[in-house]
Amino acid sequence: MTKTVMHHLLGIEHRFRGPPSRCRLCGRAMHRVSPQIDGMKHRGSTRQERGKQYSCSAVLRPVIAALRMVGVCVLPSFGCRLWAITVMLFRLLYLGSCISNMVLNNSFAFEYISVVLTTVSSLLASSLLNFSSAELRRAVEKLDSTIKQLPAGKGSLKNCFRRVVGLTLIGWLYLILRLIAAISIVDNQPAQQQFQSIFYRKPPDHFTDLAMYICVGLVSGLEVFFIQGALIFTPVLFMSVCMILAEAYAEHNRVIVNLVGPTEDLGSEFNKVRSFHEKLCSLVTYMDSIFGKVIFFWFLFLVVTVCMDITQLFTDDTLLKNKTQDDVFFFSLKVIYSVLSFLGTCATAANVSQQAHDSLPTVHALTLRTSRMDLDTKLQVQFFLNRLTSPTVGLSGWNFFTINKGFILNVSAALVTYTVVVIQMNPKAMRVIHHLVAQTVNNGTSTNGNSDSTESSGNSTNSSSY
């Protein structure tokens, strides 16, 4: 007796992925089952074995390590909490220093207001993540256990890990550039004046200008590392979580696509698919409760800061008359990175919403087979359609707005309109832009002219030698 016949005599049905057929030896029908629930090995097992080392905590490890270095407590431990409290005290002291400097000097320029807003945003983001660290740990564990039930298992996280590493490296690169910018522009003002503006006292008599510049550069470097670093890597963590959720939805959508086709057991499979989709939606809601406030305040301060930076970039006489253009370059780099960070965060969050509703056409295709469905299956399909069409599944900013493509378009259009209005309302900015464009064109023309003159002189030399 063959193994296949014994298989049927034991009363165990065939379990596989693909269209149903009949056993060649015994003629019994082989039934298809839901691959993410039954626990049997299938074609996705090879991918699962290759990706066993990838869990959600392992995928998030690079950005979590970066956040811990800059003083944000994520997935807490005692040492991490102590370090986060120390860095929080530095942020509070720096915020008090900035506000005192504004009040004492009676200066409310865009530059000082932007620094205060950035520091407040960093304080809020780090504080909210510190208080939600235990909830974030539980959410990551739930997400990890849910992804294990997918056909690809943890193998689907391999691409997410690469993208998280790439985003973290980009964040470190930008942070290093900000550190270089903060240190390189220290000598733009007298050393004694900068020292007194930071420490609120005159420097000791034995301090040289170099010593004062070192003290000022050290404080500026700490400000960039701990305040800007928190604002750089907090969106990276949010984007990483969004990529994992989107990948889980995409893998589940592939399971739903496999349901389209003739099958004899659609009712039980569809119930499992629908319940698993609800698990993913509840995970999105749980993550939104953790990141909603963080993203709301981050978006709010980011948009206001970008508008102020754009205004300063095109209206500040110091920047417009800068000879070396170093300040303009680093200032423009800050604005560009802020805009790109905003767009990247919105795009990854919008992808979660898109993947959550991406199975709607497939479920509509299943409704064409109502003649083969019993009443319970028809109700399950109708419930699933209502879930996919009525509420928008996705991440939000404290439930004030849902991050989707429409939100990206509206905010981007508002920022572009504001930039155009600022440029048009300031004649100096228009003249500077025309000057920079003309200078670029003249440099290209002079380079070509020099090359032409070099060639002509070479030709004349050759002709004289002949």
DOBADO-201798 format. One record per residue (C-alpha): residue number from 1; y negated, z, x negated. Coordinates in Angstrom, 3 decimals. Layout:
BEGIN
NODE pos Y Z X
NODE NUM Y Z X
...
This chain:
BEGIN
NODE pos Y Z X
NODE 1 0.000 0.000 0.000
NODE 2 -3.325 -1.011 -1.416
NODE 3 -6.310 1.300 -1.861
NODE 4 -8.240 -0.555 0.796
NODE 5 -5.570 -0.026 3.480
NODE 6 -5.255 3.645 2.515
NODE 7 -9.019 3.809 2.770
NODE 8 -8.785 2.791 6.443
NODE 9 -5.773 4.957 7.227
NODE 10 -7.749 7.994 6.120
NODE 11 -10.291 7.136 8.786
NODE 12 -13.168 6.519 6.363
NODE 13 -15.269 3.467 7.068
NODE 14 -16.649 1.090 4.454
NODE 15 -20.179 1.953 3.284
NODE 16 -22.267 -0.678 1.592
NODE 17 -25.586 -2.510 1.619
NODE 18 -25.745 -6.001 3.030
NODE 19 -24.662 -7.892 6.156
NODE 20 -21.544 -6.531 7.944
NODE 21 -18.221 -8.315 7.518
NODE 22 -14.485 -7.598 7.843
NODE 23 -11.987 -6.337 5.309
NODE 24 -9.859 -9.197 3.974
NODE 25 -6.687 -7.033 3.934
NODE 26 -6.783 -5.110 7.208
NODE 27 -9.334 -7.065 9.248
NODE 28 -11.333 -4.002 10.266
NODE 29 -15.101 -4.257 10.512
NODE 30 -17.058 -2.742 7.657
NODE 31 -20.080 -0.841 8.955
NODE 32 -23.384 -0.579 7.227
NODE 33 -25.084 2.819 6.751
NODE 34 -28.523 4.029 5.742
NODE 35 -28.606 4.033 1.925
NODE 36 -31.140 6.796 1.454
NODE 37 -29.263 9.386 3.523
NODE 38 -25.556 8.881 2.993
NODE 39 -25.445 9.843 -0.688
NODE 40 -22.837 7.185 -1.574
NODE 41 -23.289 5.001 -4.654
NODE 42 -24.872 1.615 -4.080
NODE 43 -26.686 -1.040 -5.967
NODE 44 -29.674 1.242 -6.476
NODE 45 -27.528 3.786 -8.333
NODE 46 -27.968 1.952 -11.622
NODE 47 -31.741 2.196 -11.323
NODE 48 -31.363 5.836 -10.352
NODE 49 -29.279 6.602 -13.438
NODE 50 -31.779 4.827 -15.675
NODE 51 -34.653 6.816 -14.169
NODE 52 -33.070 10.272 -14.041
NODE 53 -35.485 11.625 -16.605
NODE 54 -38.472 10.722 -14.402
NODE 55 -39.460 13.368 -11.898
NODE 56 -42.835 13.802 -10.230
NODE 57 -43.749 16.666 -12.549
NODE 58 -42.735 14.545 -15.559
NODE 59 -44.824 11.612 -14.325
NODE 60 -47.854 13.863 -13.861
NODE 61 -47.348 15.682 -17.165
NODE 62 -49.873 13.628 -19.255
NODE 63 -52.779 14.154 -16.866
NODE 64 -51.812 17.791 -16.211
NODE 65 -51.852 18.449 -19.965
NODE 66 -55.283 16.795 -20.213
NODE 67 -56.636 18.912 -17.350
NODE 68 -55.328 22.093 -18.938
NODE 69 -57.049 21.207 -22.206
NODE 70 -60.406 20.803 -20.465
NODE 71 -59.982 24.099 -18.606
NODE 72 -58.550 23.165 -15.197
NODE 73 -55.523 25.200 -14.109
NODE 74 -52.891 22.885 -12.597
NODE 75 -49.264 24.037 -12.040
NODE 76 -50.322 27.512 -13.159
NODE 77 -49.164 29.848 -15.902
NODE 78 -50.759 33.019 -17.275
NODE 79 -52.144 31.366 -20.405
NODE 80 -53.485 28.437 -18.398
NODE 81 -55.247 30.765 -15.956
NODE 82 -56.826 32.773 -18.773
NODE 83 -58.061 29.594 -20.467
NODE 84 -59.403 28.242 -17.163
NODE 85 -61.351 31.472 -16.527
NODE 86 -62.884 31.293 -20.017
NODE 87 -63.967 27.685 -19.538
NODE 88 -65.295 28.536 -16.074
NODE 89 -67.576 31.153 -17.628
NODE 90 -68.889 28.532 -20.059
NODE 91 -69.632 26.168 -17.165
NODE 92 -71.506 28.913 -15.319
NODE 93 -73.541 29.769 -18.417
NODE 94 -74.373 26.115 -18.992
NODE 95 -75.421 25.678 -15.359
NODE 96 -77.704 28.704 -15.618
NODE 97 -79.135 27.318 -18.841
NODE 98 -79.913 23.961 -17.219
NODE 99 -81.570 25.520 -14.178
NODE 100 -83.608 27.921 -16.337
NODE 101 -84.717 25.039 -18.530
NODE 102 -85.900 23.095 -15.483
NODE 103 -87.803 26.076 -14.066
NODE 104 -89.418 27.208 -17.326
NODE 105 -90.497 23.717 -18.348
NODE 106 -91.432 22.811 -14.770
NODE 107 -89.584 19.545 -15.308
NODE 108 -87.585 18.028 -12.472
NODE 109 -86.864 14.638 -13.996
NODE 110 -83.832 12.607 -12.998
NODE 111 -82.115 13.478 -16.257
NODE 112 -82.166 17.248 -15.632
NODE 113 -81.222 16.918 -11.969
NODE 114 -78.311 14.650 -12.898
NODE 115 -77.021 17.205 -15.422
NODE 116 -77.237 20.002 -12.839
NODE 117 -75.389 17.925 -10.225
NODE 118 -72.701 17.001 -12.748
NODE 119 -72.190 20.647 -13.720
NODE 120 -72.013 21.783 -10.083
NODE 121 -69.515 19.014 -9.317
NODE 122 -67.366 20.055 -12.279
NODE 123 -67.468 23.692 -11.154
NODE 124 -66.429 22.821 -7.602
NODE 125 -63.639 20.441 -8.642
NODE 126 -62.132 22.837 -11.176
NODE 127 -62.458 25.859 -8.856
NODE 128 -60.802 24.106 -5.910
NODE 129 -57.936 22.884 -8.086
NODE 130 -57.524 26.339 -9.617
NODE 131 -57.224 27.961 -6.185
NODE 132 -54.820 25.231 -4.964
NODE 133 -52.571 25.191 -8.032
NODE 134 -49.671 27.011 -6.310
NODE 135 -49.858 24.679 -3.305
NODE 136 -49.922 21.688 -5.623
NODE 137 -46.749 22.916 -7.324
NODE 138 -44.976 23.183 -3.960
NODE 139 -46.249 19.748 -2.940
NODE 140 -44.929 18.173 -6.145
NODE 141 -41.527 19.815 -5.596
NODE 142 -41.386 18.508 -2.007
NODE 143 -42.380 15.041 -3.149
NODE 144 -39.738 15.127 -5.864
NODE 145 -36.955 16.144 -3.468
NODE 146 -38.030 13.460 -0.988
NODE 147 -38.081 10.659 -3.553
NODE 148 -34.521 11.559 -4.600
NODE 149 -33.343 10.326 -1.185
NODE 150 -34.712 6.819 -1.732
NODE 151 -32.302 4.045 -2.811
NODE 152 -33.968 3.670 -6.204
NODE 153 -34.284 7.440 -6.564
NODE 154 -36.402 8.555 -9.451
NODE 155 -36.053 5.142 -11.066
NODE 156 -38.972 4.001 -8.922
NODE 157 -41.213 6.437 -10.838
NODE 158 -40.839 4.619 -14.150
NODE 159 -43.724 2.221 -13.492
NODE 160 -45.823 5.099 -12.147
NODE 161 -45.315 6.995 -15.396
NODE 162 -46.596 4.054 -17.436
NODE 163 -49.684 3.694 -15.265
NODE 164 -50.413 7.427 -15.419
NODE 165 -50.188 7.333 -19.216
NODE 166 -52.536 4.332 -19.267
NODE 167 -55.103 6.012 -17.018
NODE 168 -54.955 9.195 -19.089
NODE 169 -55.518 7.248 -22.312
NODE 170 -58.510 5.471 -20.751
NODE 171 -59.909 8.866 -19.762
NODE 172 -59.511 10.192 -23.317
NODE 173 -61.146 7.057 -24.730
NODE 174 -64.160 7.456 -22.457
NODE 175 -64.374 11.171 -23.280
NODE 176 -64.393 10.376 -27.009
NODE 177 -67.163 7.814 -26.469
NODE 178 -69.175 10.419 -24.559
NODE 179 -68.700 12.881 -27.426
NODE 180 -69.891 10.271 -29.928
NODE 181 -72.897 9.520 -27.722
NODE 182 -73.790 13.208 -27.340
NODE 183 -73.648 13.790 -31.095
NODE 184 -75.330 10.547 -32.161
NODE 185 -78.473 11.044 -30.035
NODE 186 -79.027 14.659 -31.131
NODE 187 -81.662 13.678 -33.697
NODE 188 -83.814 11.812 -31.132
NODE 189 -86.031 14.912 -30.757
NODE 190 -87.246 17.549 -33.235
NODE 191 -84.523 20.020 -34.176
NODE 192 -86.590 23.123 -33.418
NODE 193 -87.508 21.888 -29.951
NODE 194 -83.888 21.117 -29.035
NODE 195 -82.656 24.439 -30.419
NODE 196 -85.237 26.360 -28.409
NODE 197 -84.480 24.434 -25.197
NODE 198 -80.797 25.416 -25.401
NODE 199 -80.876 28.953 -26.829
NODE 200 -84.306 30.043 -25.408
NODE 201 -85.455 31.472 -28.724
NODE 202 -86.912 30.182 -31.923
NODE 203 -84.391 29.422 -34.654
NODE 204 -84.150 31.859 -37.586
NODE 205 -86.392 31.113 -40.534
NODE 206 -83.494 30.386 -42.869
NODE 207 -82.107 27.706 -40.509
NODE 208 -82.545 24.181 -41.802
NODE 209 -82.883 21.156 -39.566
NODE 210 -79.258 20.265 -40.282
NODE 211 -78.058 23.700 -39.146
NODE 212 -80.079 23.442 -35.941
NODE 213 -78.721 19.951 -35.260
NODE 214 -75.167 21.263 -35.803
NODE 215 -75.705 24.071 -33.273
NODE 216 -77.189 21.679 -30.725
NODE 217 -74.429 19.118 -31.325
NODE 218 -71.749 21.802 -30.880
NODE 219 -73.136 22.872 -27.506
NODE 220 -73.500 19.229 -26.423
NODE 221 -69.920 18.517 -27.466
NODE 222 -68.592 21.513 -25.530
NODE 223 -70.583 20.405 -22.496
NODE 224 -69.055 16.930 -22.613
NODE 225 -65.515 18.178 -23.245
NODE 226 -65.333 20.913 -20.608
NODE 227 -67.712 19.614 -17.929
NODE 228 -67.340 15.855 -18.202
NODE 229 -63.641 16.230 -19.026
NODE 230 -62.950 17.975 -15.715
NODE 231 -64.743 15.183 -13.845
NODE 232 -62.851 12.516 -15.797
NODE 233 -59.290 13.786 -15.361
NODE 234 -59.531 15.169 -11.812
NODE 235 -59.724 11.621 -10.344
NODE 236 -56.903 10.584 -12.695
NODE 237 -54.684 13.306 -11.186
NODE 238 -55.611 12.164 -7.683
NODE 239 -54.884 8.523 -8.547
NODE 240 -51.532 9.506 -10.075
NODE 241 -50.456 11.312 -6.894
NODE 242 -51.603 8.328 -4.832
NODE 243 -49.535 5.941 -6.962
NODE 244 -46.400 8.068 -6.469
NODE 245 -46.935 8.200 -2.694
NODE 246 -47.581 4.449 -2.514
NODE 247 -44.426 3.744 -4.528
NODE 248 -42.386 5.947 -2.188
NODE 249 -43.734 4.098 0.850
NODE 250 -43.089 0.720 -0.800
NODE 251 -39.459 1.632 -1.540
NODE 252 -38.983 2.901 2.009
NODE 253 -40.486 -0.315 3.382
NODE 254 -37.813 -2.256 1.503
NODE 255 -35.191 -0.159 3.296
NODE 256 -36.799 -1.025 6.644
NODE 257 -36.777 -4.721 5.745
NODE 258 -33.003 -4.490 5.194
NODE 259 -32.608 -3.408 8.809
NODE 260 -33.676 -6.851 10.004
NODE 261 -30.410 -8.689 10.516
NODE 262 -27.255 -8.331 12.581
NODE 263 -25.838 -4.821 12.500
NODE 264 -23.627 -2.816 14.817
NODE 265 -25.131 0.605 14.138
NODE 266 -28.889 0.074 14.383
NODE 267 -29.552 3.173 16.483
NODE 268 -28.419 5.835 14.005
NODE 269 -29.938 3.994 11.063
NODE 270 -33.291 3.541 12.745
NODE 271 -33.455 7.227 13.635
NODE 272 -32.910 8.144 9.964
NODE 273 -35.519 5.621 8.810
NODE 274 -38.079 6.925 11.277
NODE 275 -37.466 10.571 10.342
NODE 276 -37.819 9.717 6.648
NODE 277 -41.117 7.944 7.350
NODE 278 -42.320 11.122 9.064
NODE 279 -41.392 13.090 5.936
NODE 280 -43.590 10.825 3.833
NODE 281 -46.452 11.103 6.332
NODE 282 -46.221 14.905 6.274
NODE 283 -46.371 14.783 2.467
NODE 284 -49.533 12.676 2.660
NODE 285 -51.056 15.222 5.038
NODE 286 -50.079 18.075 2.700
NODE 287 -51.596 16.328 -0.317
NODE 288 -54.716 15.603 1.714
NODE 289 -55.108 19.318 2.471
NODE 290 -55.073 19.978 -1.300
NODE 291 -57.272 17.130 -2.538
NODE 292 -59.479 16.581 0.531
NODE 293 -62.256 19.005 -0.429
NODE 294 -62.085 18.032 -4.102
NODE 295 -62.480 14.331 -3.335
NODE 296 -65.232 14.943 -0.775
NODE 297 -67.454 16.865 -3.185
NODE 298 -66.569 14.543 -6.067
NODE 299 -67.545 11.456 -4.035
NODE 300 -70.711 13.144 -2.770
NODE 301 -72.014 14.156 -6.192
NODE 302 -70.798 10.922 -7.793
NODE 303 -72.694 8.656 -5.398
NODE 304 -75.873 10.748 -5.687
NODE 305 -75.592 10.893 -9.491
NODE 306 -74.963 7.142 -9.773
NODE 307 -78.028 6.401 -7.631
NODE 308 -80.164 8.695 -9.795
NODE 309 -78.771 7.185 -13.003
NODE 310 -79.499 3.668 -11.758
NODE 311 -83.043 4.727 -10.882
NODE 312 -83.540 6.286 -14.311
NODE 313 -82.012 3.283 -16.066
NODE 314 -84.569 0.897 -14.562
NODE 315 -87.610 3.195 -14.312
NODE 316 -87.550 5.537 -17.330
NODE 317 -90.079 4.395 -19.935
NODE 318 -88.083 6.066 -22.709
NODE 319 -85.055 3.923 -21.955
NODE 320 -87.007 0.754 -21.238
NODE 321 -88.985 0.978 -24.503
NODE 322 -86.008 2.052 -26.638
NODE 323 -85.975 -0.020 -29.802
NODE 324 -82.399 0.491 -30.960
NODE 325 -80.949 0.259 -27.426
NODE 326 -78.432 3.029 -28.293
NODE 327 -79.543 5.229 -25.410
NODE 328 -79.436 2.287 -23.015
NODE 329 -75.911 1.368 -24.122
NODE 330 -74.459 4.846 -23.689
NODE 331 -76.383 5.396 -20.469
NODE 332 -75.121 2.094 -19.065
NODE 333 -71.600 3.039 -20.164
NODE 334 -71.861 6.226 -18.106
NODE 335 -72.982 4.340 -14.988
NODE 336 -70.316 1.648 -15.376
NODE 337 -67.513 4.166 -15.879
NODE 338 -68.653 6.206 -12.869
NODE 339 -68.600 3.123 -10.648
NODE 340 -65.205 1.981 -11.978
NODE 341 -63.778 5.481 -11.531
NODE 342 -65.006 5.525 -7.945
NODE 343 -63.527 2.089 -7.204
NODE 344 -60.214 2.934 -8.882
NODE 345 -59.870 6.180 -6.950
NODE 346 -60.656 4.462 -3.666
NODE 347 -58.294 1.554 -4.398
NODE 348 -55.286 3.769 -5.154
NODE 349 -55.930 5.958 -2.114
NODE 350 -56.379 2.891 0.107
NODE 351 -53.063 1.537 -1.177
NODE 352 -51.305 4.615 0.241
NODE 353 -52.749 3.885 3.680
NODE 354 -51.807 0.215 3.409
NODE 355 -48.214 0.944 2.354
NODE 356 -47.856 3.532 5.125
NODE 357 -48.637 0.876 7.750
NODE 358 -47.086 -2.077 5.920
NODE 359 -43.793 -1.859 7.822
NODE 360 -45.455 -2.650 11.161
NODE 361 -44.563 -6.407 11.168
NODE 362 -40.950 -5.563 10.294
NODE 363 -40.649 -3.097 13.164
NODE 364 -42.186 -5.699 15.486
NODE 365 -39.464 -8.095 14.341
NODE 366 -36.834 -5.514 15.290
NODE 367 -38.178 -5.400 18.845
NODE 368 -37.028 -8.999 19.298
NODE 369 -33.448 -7.697 19.332
NODE 370 -33.849 -5.449 22.356
NODE 371 -30.771 -6.974 24.016
NODE 372 -28.563 -5.273 21.399
NODE 373 -30.327 -1.891 21.595
NODE 374 -29.463 1.006 23.819
NODE 375 -32.150 3.020 25.573
NODE 376 -32.354 5.682 22.867
NODE 377 -32.882 3.067 20.136
NODE 378 -35.601 1.369 22.175
NODE 379 -37.388 4.701 22.513
NODE 380 -37.095 5.300 18.766
NODE 381 -38.611 1.879 18.057
NODE 382 -41.456 2.540 20.498
NODE 383 -42.185 5.928 18.914
NODE 384 -42.235 4.319 15.489
NODE 385 -44.622 1.599 16.675
NODE 386 -46.943 4.234 18.116
NODE 387 -46.879 6.094 14.804
NODE 388 -47.756 2.948 12.862
NODE 389 -50.563 1.814 15.168
NODE 390 -52.359 4.892 16.547
NODE 391 -53.499 7.308 13.781
NODE 392 -54.426 6.092 10.331
NODE 393 -52.068 7.575 7.770
NODE 394 -53.883 8.112 4.500
NODE 395 -55.928 10.385 2.293
NODE 396 -59.417 11.450 3.278
NODE 397 -62.461 13.297 2.087
NODE 398 -62.139 16.630 3.892
NODE 399 -61.404 14.673 7.118
NODE 400 -64.940 13.249 7.139
NODE 401 -63.716 9.772 6.201
NODE 402 -60.403 8.074 5.498
NODE 403 -60.231 6.204 2.215
NODE 404 -59.307 2.609 3.019
NODE 405 -60.575 -0.868 2.228
NODE 406 -63.379 -0.641 4.770
NODE 407 -64.676 2.538 3.148
NODE 408 -64.658 0.852 -0.283
NODE 409 -66.584 -2.134 1.065
NODE 410 -69.237 -0.013 2.784
NODE 411 -69.967 2.256 -0.192
NODE 412 -69.918 -0.624 -2.701
NODE 413 -72.333 -2.629 -0.559
NODE 414 -74.657 0.380 -0.313
NODE 415 -74.670 0.885 -4.108
NODE 416 -75.316 -2.806 -4.804
NODE 417 -78.144 -2.888 -2.251
NODE 418 -79.714 0.219 -3.772
NODE 419 -79.538 -1.270 -7.276
NODE 420 -81.181 -4.520 -6.172
NODE 421 -83.964 -2.645 -4.364
NODE 422 -84.654 -0.436 -7.411
NODE 423 -84.869 -3.459 -9.710
NODE 424 -87.118 -5.421 -7.366
NODE 425 -89.465 -2.485 -6.781
NODE 426 -90.004 -1.886 -10.492
NODE 427 -91.835 -4.662 -12.402
NODE 428 -91.017 -3.033 -15.753
NODE 429 -87.317 -3.310 -15.084
NODE 430 -87.689 -6.968 -14.160
NODE 431 -89.608 -7.636 -17.381
NODE 432 -87.023 -5.796 -19.466
NODE 433 -84.177 -7.751 -17.865
NODE 434 -85.994 -11.046 -18.470
NODE 435 -86.703 -9.959 -22.045
NODE 436 -83.069 -9.068 -22.706
NODE 437 -81.854 -12.350 -21.224
NODE 438 -84.404 -14.339 -23.227
NODE 439 -83.530 -12.425 -26.390
NODE 440 -79.843 -13.153 -25.894
NODE 441 -80.528 -16.841 -25.347
NODE 442 -82.850 -16.998 -28.368
NODE 443 -80.275 -15.277 -30.562
NODE 444 -77.685 -17.827 -29.556
NODE 445 -80.136 -20.664 -30.145
NODE 446 -81.199 -19.314 -33.533
NODE 447 -77.575 -18.908 -34.554
NODE 448 -76.863 -22.503 -33.647
NODE 449 -80.049 -23.568 -35.431
NODE 450 -79.040 -21.718 -38.576
NODE 451 -75.627 -23.315 -38.521
NODE 452 -77.201 -26.760 -38.034
NODE 453 -79.626 -26.179 -40.906
NODE 454 -76.758 -25.021 -43.102
NODE 455 -74.810 -28.142 -42.295
NODE 456 -77.831 -30.385 -42.973
NODE 457 -78.506 -28.672 -46.303
NODE 458 -74.856 -29.100 -47.197
NODE 459 -74.999 -32.773 -46.330
NODE 460 -78.152 -33.280 -48.400
NODE 461 -76.503 -31.549 -51.349
NODE 462 -73.474 -33.747 -51.048
NODE 463 -75.615 -36.873 -50.821
NODE 464 -77.600 -35.869 -53.897
NODE 465 -74.398 -35.285 -55.816
NODE 466 -73.259 -38.753 -54.919
